[in-house]
Amino acid sequence: MDEYQESNHRDNGWAAIQSGSNRWLVVAIVALLGIAAVAFAYGYHQKSVVSQLTAQAATANAAVNQMQGQLSALTTKLNDLTVAQNSPQASAPSALPSAGPSTDPSEETSVKSPEAASPSASSAKAAPAKRTPTKRRTPPVDKKYAQLQAQLAEQQKQLKETQDEVAKDRSELEGTINSTRDDLNGSIAKTHEELVALEKRGERSYFEFELSKAKQFQRVGPLTISLRKADTKHKSYDLAMIVDDNELQKKKVNLYEPIWIHTENESQPVQIVVNRIDKDLVHGYISAPKYKPSELAAAGSASVTPVSTKSPANTPIPQEQQQPQQ
């Protein structure tokens, strides 16, 4: 009878242990699924932002290519007009020698009357001396040529503006990609110098801490945390924290492994990183967003200060006030 009771007691204890382990396993699986869902949603959002910026950059590149084609076409037309204007100027001097007088009334008079030969000869010799040289007239500027030049200048201006816009979009796209890569990979500072480098970016606020093993909680930045265990052999630790009036536990967290916490007062998750584990002591930092959603909303709804209703200093004085009193 005693052996039967003892076996029943052992069976009941083993069943209790199995039920407890199964319960913790289910809780861990649910937590992992929740974290995976949040990470997938955040990654999908960042991917959509990157795709939108890439489409904008492609559209801008197509506009640049179209403007370059128009610019080359205008340059070709401009060169054709320049050649067409230079060709009449080159042919005009060659036609001048052939335009000399072939028949002169003085020669006819010399043939008809020998007595007037000498005066006519002297007049023929004096005629070239009296002829004034014709001034070379500059061809009038073609209106179509001027219009093409203005259009070409406008196209060059638009091309420059489009190139600047493409360069700006490319820099924004690269910055977004780098920021997305940092958010997904988690920019981890392993030393104090690397933490200073992260602070210089100005994107988030960083709070360093050094926790000793204790049951009391310590306020660090936006969170309240407490170290419960530090394993120097396996480089892991157990952490307790209070988030939105809820006490949470994180066990067997590895060195340099980031802990992401979503709070009600922050627009982006808060990050906890431990970069040194000693005996009953850990050192790390907490990374939080630079601005809260309430501050961003207040900055967006801030109105411009109205212009003063006072009259300006240069308001003319009425004539009644300008006249001296009698």
Secondary structure as GFF3:
##gff-version 3
##sequence-region A 1 326
A	DSSP	alpha_helix	2	95	.	.	.	ID=ss1
A	DSSP	three_ten_helix	97	99	.	.	.	ID=ss2
A	DSSP	alpha_helix	105	112	.	.	.	ID=ss3
A	DSSP	three_ten_helix	114	116	.	.	.	ID=ss4
A	DSSP	alpha_helix	117	130	.	.	.	ID=ss5
A	DSSP	alpha_helix	143	185	.	.	.	ID=ss6
A	DSSP	alpha_helix	192	200	.	.	.	ID=ss7
A	DSSP	beta_strand	204	212	.	.	.	ID=ss8
A	DSSP	beta_strand	218	220	.	.	.	ID=ss9
A	DSSP	beta_strand	223	231	.	.	.	ID=ss10
A	DSSP	beta_strand	236	243	.	.	.	ID=ss11
A	DSSP	beta_strand	246	254	.	.	.	ID=ss12
A	DSSP	beta_strand	259	261	.	.	.	ID=ss13
A	DSSP	beta_strand	270	278	.	.	.	ID=ss14
A	DSSP	beta_strand	281	289	.	.	.	ID=ss15
A	DSSP	alpha_helix	293	300	.	.	.	ID=ss16
A	DSSP	alpha_helix	319	322	.	.	.	ID=ss17
###
